[in-house]
């Protein structure tokens, strides 16, 4: 079959509708399984022309589907099944209102659909035990691309009872869903098609745009809380068969779940709000860090003010002692005045007034002294905190200096090794020069031997010819 290509140069509304209907239809053997809201509508293709249908099937649509690539039809079927399973899982989980477990049927069907999507277009690898076709290999790539996935991979490898790559892949999908990172991990591996080409055929679902659509749909699963126990579950020998009975209904029924769509929209809006709130919180954290830096600067000023306050407290204490001495002196003078005559009553009244004023002044000074003492205690506490911070920073500096000394020692050792390597290379170069000189000398001697050999051969020939002539003369 050839791929789906436009029949005319300019697209018409009719062809656009037919193309959209073909993309929203799952073709299974001799049945047409179309997507109607949250349901699948199943009709036999041979009975379409005999049975009245409110939505008739166009002949152009059937011809277009017949011309489509079977692999493309498989990708569309899997994508539509993924849409239905994800939507049904989200709506049922929200209506249920509790944490999902391993026995929840829509969740089991979701994992079966994801397993079929990941298996589509896998390359078969030959091993000593036979042919191996598992999606565990592509999932292991996530650990290399995203270090956060290393925890999931390690947990899967540590699970007891998993003996096959298929079981490890199923466990990986369940752990990623519980971590609410399945969508992020799928987007990560789908964006690296150069690495996926090692495991998938070029027309596989993970290599085409349907894989990116499924990865985007998986974002909605972040609103689901799941608690899956995999220790007692046999993931190696489970049979992954899609149960279409959960999505089939009568073909004449075309109602849609508007309330479920509204709930999903509200949840997505809440998710966007939480992300915006996180951004504001990060900005406020940065502002608080700046304020902390400003407070550290102000602490240095407070130390200086603390010294000034200590000096002021000392002066106030001296004033208090002076006031006490004056008050004691006035009391003594008052006692002396009592022994005087009544004529001195006016002077006594003035001294009383002065005594009251001095006592009021003393009370004010004592209040100010208490305030200064409280400020001094606060400053001493801040000084202790600053000293503790300084000690911690000094310890860090000592560690950094030790690391610097270690690095210097390593650099010196490397310099020594480099010098020794340079000396050995110079010795080797000198030996090479000597060997080349010896080779030149040997080549010269070889040439001389060759020339002498040629002369000897000529002499031998001459002697042979002379000997032959002598033999002929003797005969």
DAJOGI-V32291 format. One line per field, one symbol per residue. ss: DSSP state (h for helix, s for strand, l for the rest). phi: phi as a letter, one per 40 degrees, with the letter a starting at -180 (. if undefined). burial: + if it has 16 or more other C-alpha atoms within 10 Angstrom, else -. Layout:
ss: ???
phi: ???
burial: ???
This chain:
ss: llllllllllllhhhhhhhhhhhlssssllssssssllsssssshhhlllllllllllhhhhhhhhhllhhhhhhhhhhhhhhhhhhhhhhhhhhhlllsllllhhhhhhhhhhhhhhhllsllsssllssslllhhhhhhhhhhlhhhhhhhhhhhhllllllhhhhhhhhhhhhhhhllhhhhhhhhhllhhhhlllsllllhhhlhhhhhhhhhhhhhhhllslllllllllllllllllhhhlssllllllllhhhhhhhhhhhhhhhhhhhhhhhhhhhhhhhhhhhhhhhhhhhhhhhhhhhhhhhhhhhhhhhhhhhhhhhhhhhhhhhhhlllhhhhhhhhhhhhhhhhhhhhhhhhhhhhhhhhhhhhhhhhhhhhhhhhhhhhhhhhhhhhhhhhhhhhhhhhhhhhhhhhhhhhhhhhhhhhhhhhhhhhhhhhhhhhhhhhhhhhhhhhhhhhhhhhhhhhhl
phi: .cccbccbcbcbdcccccccccccbbbbfcbbbbcbgbbbbbbcccccccbcbcbccccccccccccccdccccccdcccccdcccccccccccccgaccbcccccccccccccccccccgcccbcbcchcbabcccccccccccbccccccccccccccgcbbcccccccccccccccgbccccccccccbccccccbbcccccccbccccccccccccccccbbbbcbccccccbcccbcccccbcaccccbcbcccccccccccccccccccccccccccccccccccccccccccccccccccccccccccccccccccccccccccccccccccccccccccccccccccdccccccccccccccccccccccccccccccccccccccccccccccccccccccccccccccccccccccccccccccccccccccccccccccccccccccccccccccccccccccc
burial: --------------+--++--++++++---++++++-++++++-+---------------+--++--+---++++++++++++++++++++-++-----+-----++++++++++++++++++---------++++-++++++-----+--++--+-----+--++++++++++++++-+++++++++++--+--++-++++-++++--+++-++-++++++++++-+-+----++----------+++-+--------+---+---+------------------------------+--++--+--+---+--+---+--+---+--+---+--+----------+--+---+--+---+--+---+--+---+--+---+--+-----------------------------------------------------------------------------------------
